[in-house]
Amino acid sequence: MAVLLSDNSNMMMNKPADTSRDASHESAIDIRFGQVGLVQVRIRTTDPGVILDELTGRIATAPRFFERTAVCLDLSALEKSPDVAEVRGVIDAVKRAGMLSIGLTTGSLGVEALSGALQIPVLSHFRAHNQSVPVVQPPVPQPVESAGLPALMHHQTVRSGQRVYARNRDLVVTAVVSAGAEVMADGCVHIYGPLRGRAMAGAREDTTARVFCHEFHAELVSIAGVFRVFETIPADLAGKPVQAWLDGDKLNFGRIGG
């Protein structure tokens, strides 16, 4: 079974007719499809010790951000398909590093068999970005075709724990995006205020999408799945008007008007 990460239909499944119960009786459960945000861990070895050492070093720069974070394992970089015992060792190493493995990505040999044996789902593939943050002069944005929907306008503060999502359109926020909050769009994200939380543009793999903000203090920025976590904001970006865009698999940041 594959679960599409970019699917955010947020629609309740239709309930089958039940003639054995009173129609006024409230259902015990609701089943909904919603946006799922995950971190990808691509492994090139199944040695648990090596994985634990590298993960511990990587997350040391932002330990609170990755604490008990859900991750999916990408096995496609391995030279051969691992067996169940090897993957169990990898899952244990990830757990010891403080994160929780909840699935496998598509695209690797034998992943369906491993999924069945481990009783974890197969998730759609997305890309992570681990290079240092480049700060460059942004190119002039090119016109992007849209679905014709007007941008979703949000005029209230987006508070910690809240998420605002613009499906098949751009998102415009005219207030503060607080730390711990998320703003997301299938198109571009425009924030006319401080960005202190997470901003994700191109949620459905639109690599031409961009993130624009008036005052940059972001925890995370993502475009089409390529993301950057910020524990410390670079001095030349902190508090400044900033835009982010993709150049291939490279996530760039530049001051607006700088």
Secondary structure, DSSP 8 states (H G I E B T S, - for coil): -EE-TT-----B------TTS-TTS--S---B------EEEE-S---HHHHHHHHHHHHTTSHHHHTT-EEEEE-TTSSS---HHHHHHHHHHHHHTT-EEEEEESSSTTHHHHHHHHT--EE-------S---B------------S---EEE-S-B-TT-EEEETTS-EEE-S-B-TT-EEEESS-EEEEEEE-SEEEE-TTS-TT--EEEEEE--SEEEETTEEEE-SS--TTTTTS-EEEEEETTEEEEEETT-
